[in-house]
Amino acid sequence: MRVLVQIVCMIGMLVTGIFVGIDRAEQNMQKMQGTMGAPRAIQITPQDGKIEIAVLGQVVETKNPVPKVAAKVRETVTSQQEKNGTNYLAVVGNEVGTGLKNLSRKVMNFIFALAE
């Protein structure tokens, strides 16, 4: 239990250090360029079902395009499978990956159950 707490604390400190380091680096770059107080390099603001993304001062607005893209991807995948047939190696790889993911989830659930 003690080791688990130490590992969680170390990971928390690492993640915090990364965020603080990125923020300080961006502040120092703005100071060197003489652009203190300028907007951040990337700003994301959701508003009324839209997402406004500002990248280096250029604003990009999007509406939720996921359903249209997902339908196009499904059509493309099925058409490629019809053309090429089924790639058995890819199917086996996907099944092995899914099995490993499920196994790792079960192991982690068991470990966390013991920790409680």
PyMOL commands that set and color helices and strands:
alter all, ss='L'
color gray80, all
select helices_A, chain A and resi 2-33+66-84+88-115
alter helices_A, ss='H'
color red, helices_A
select strands_A, chain A and resi 42-47+50-55+58-63
alter strands_A, ss='S'
color yellow, strands_A
deselect
rebuild
show_as cartoon
